[in-house]
Amino acid sequence: MPLMKITGEGVCWIAVLTGVLWGCLLVERLTIAHARVEGYRALEQIHQLQLKKSIIPTASPTAQPGPARPLVG
């Protein structure tokens, strides 16, 4: 003998709240995935800027003078 009986309205509310809970979990996972991608993108940009900053420009190459001694062959 049941102590309480769940009405049709109660079952509907349980279904609705279960759907809301699953929706929250889905949105949370999507948010975390998006944040992870943005974090990796930011780290990649930082790395690229560090590489760009460390590159030292060099002078354009000049003509090499010939050898001082003739090559004997």
Secondary structure, 3 states (H helix, E strand, C coil): CCCCCCCHHHHHHHHHHHHHHHHHHHHHHHHHHHHHHHHHHHHHHHHHHHHHHHCCCCCCCCCCCCCCCCCCC
